[in-house]
Amino acid sequence: MTQAKKINKSKLTPLKNINIARVYLNAILHYNPNNTEQFILGLKNIITAQGGQAKLAKKMKLSTKKLNKTLAETDPNIFEVLNILKALNLNIYVKSAENCSGQHAKTTAKKAKVTKGKNSNKNQANSRK
């Protein structure tokens, strides 16, 4: 597992923008899919950029202590994470693995080329007859 690195607060300013925050978390999930620590650190960075844990806890109507405890866990409850994301105006969507990796699209394109090539060869053979 890669060591999660804390970002300097002055560099978090772009994460105030929800679209940049979304891209940031998606990049973390894409490049570190099995690293919960990195994802939670990314979430903390967004929370910090958008006003801090106290502000978010108030918005979520829970104590700062409870929010801090959730963010301190190495394996937090998925529903608590989803609630945090919702409070940040973010969400997680589920896609099939083949769409996420782009492998399905590559395979389909490759099959289309092969099929097209075979059909072209058949047409050429038929036109010679």
N, C-alpha and C positions, 0 to 999 in steps of 0.2 A: 504494500500500500504506500502511495506517495505521501510524503509529509505535507500537510496543509500549511500554507503560508499566509500569515496575516498581512493585509494590505494597509499601507499608510493611510490614515483618515483623509488626508488631503487628496488622495487619488480616488476616493469613493464618490466624489461629486457627480460624475456622470450617472451613477446608479440611482440618482434621484429621478431620472427619466425612466418611466415604467418599461418602455420598449428596450432600452439599453439593459435594464435589469433582467428582462425576459431573455434576451440574447445571451447575457452573461450566465444565467442559470442553465440555459440549454447547452451552452458550451461546456459547462462543468459536467453536466449529465452525459454529454456525448463523449468527451475525452477522458472522463473518470467514472464510467458507469457503475463501478462497484465500490466507489469510495464515498461512503456516507459522511465521513469527516470533512471531506472537501465540499460536499454539497451543503452541509450545515454551516460551514465557514462562509460560503458564498451567500447563504441566506442571512447570516449575521451581518455581512458586509452591506447587503441591501437594507437591512433594518437600520443599521447605523447611518447610512446615507439618507434614509427617509425619516430621520428624527429620533431614532433610538428605541430601545426596548420599552421604556416607560410609556412613550407615546403609543406604540403598537399595543402594549398590554391594555392600555385604557380603551383603545379602539375595539379590542377583542373582548373587553369586559372581564378581564382576569388579572390576577396580581402579577406584578413584575417578577416576583419570586417564582411563580409557576412557569411563566414564559422563559425565564432564565434557566430553570431546571430542565425544561424540554429541550432548549438549545444546547445544554451542557451534556445531554445524554449521547452516548456513542451510537445507540440504535434507537432513535426516537420513534414513538408511535406514529404511524403513517397518517392517522386521522388528525392528530395534533399538528403535524407538518402541513396537511392540507388546509387546516383552519388558519394557520399562519400565512400561507400563500394567499388564501382568500382575502384576508385582512390587508394584504399588500396589493390586492387587485391582480393576482397571478393565479394560475391554475396549471395542473398537469393533465395531459391528455395521453391516452393509451393508443398506440398504433401497433400493427403487426410487426414483428421483428424484421420481416423481409422488406417492409417499406422503410423502416428506420435505417437500415444499412444501405439501402439503395440496390441491394443484390438482386431483388426481384426485377427491377427496371433494367439492370444490366443483362440479366439472363434473358428477359423478354426481347430486348434489343438484339442480343446475340442470336436468338432463335429466329427472329425476323430476318436477319441478314442471311442466315443459313438457308432458310426456306426460300427467300427471294433468289438466292444463288441457284438453288436446285431447280426452281421454276424457270429461271432464265435458261438454264442448261437444257431443260425439257423442251422449252419453246424453240430453242435453236435446233435441237435434234429433230423436232417435228417439222420445222421449216425446211430442213435439208431433204426430207422424204419426198 
